[in-house]
Amino acid sequence: MKRLTPIEHARAKGRIITMSMPDSGPEVRAQILAWLEQRPSDGWFYARGDNYYFETPADATAFKQWLMGAIVA
């Protein structure tokens, strides 16, 4: 997936899916960002603090499923 810069995110048009999470620390955040950047998708994401923004519902759903699997593991 493409990671947007703050300016690109501000210019993003259309529907944006937002997900908020409790603070899990820098190690977990780094794992999340690595997974998002490696995910094969034509969509984009933007991370700000513990809020994640997605272009498509499919990307948001895949993130949620991966996250739940990572928490259980």
N, C-alpha and C positions, 0 to 999 in steps of 0.2 A: 504494500500500500504506500501511497505517497504521503509523507508527513508535511503538512502545511506550515508555513511561517505565520507569525501573528498577523502580518499584513494580508497574506493570502486568505487566511481564515476570515478576516474582517470583510473581505470582498466576496466571500462565498455566497452564492445565490441558491435559492431553493430550500427545500426542507433539510434540516440538520437534526440528527439524532444525538441526544446528549445523555451521557451516563455519568453518574457521580458515585464515588466510592469513598469509604473512610481511608484515612492516611495509613498506609501500610509500610512506610519506610522507603528509603532510597534503593535498597536492593530489589524489593518487589517492583517498584516503579521502573527500574532499569530492565527487569525481565519482561514487564508488560510492553515497554517501548520496543524492545528487541523483537518480541513476537509480532507486534503490529507492523514494524518495518519490513519483516521477512514475509508477511502474509501475502500470497499472490492475489492481487486484486487490482482492478482499474480504479477503484475508489480512493478516497483520501481520509485521513484522520488528523485530528489536532488534539494535542494534550496540553492542558493548562492546570497545573496543580494536580488535584485528584479528580478532575473532570475530563472526560474524553468525549470528543465530538466526531461523528461519522457522517459520511455522505449518504450511505445506503443502509437500509434496515438489515440487509444480508450481512454486511460487515459488522454491524452492532450485535447481531444475533450470534455470529461466529465468535466474536470477542467474548460475549457473555458465556457461551458454551465452553470455550477454552478456559476462561477464568474459573468457572465452577469446577471443571476437571482439575485444574491446578490447585484449587483450594482443598479438594477432597484428597488429592494425592499426597 
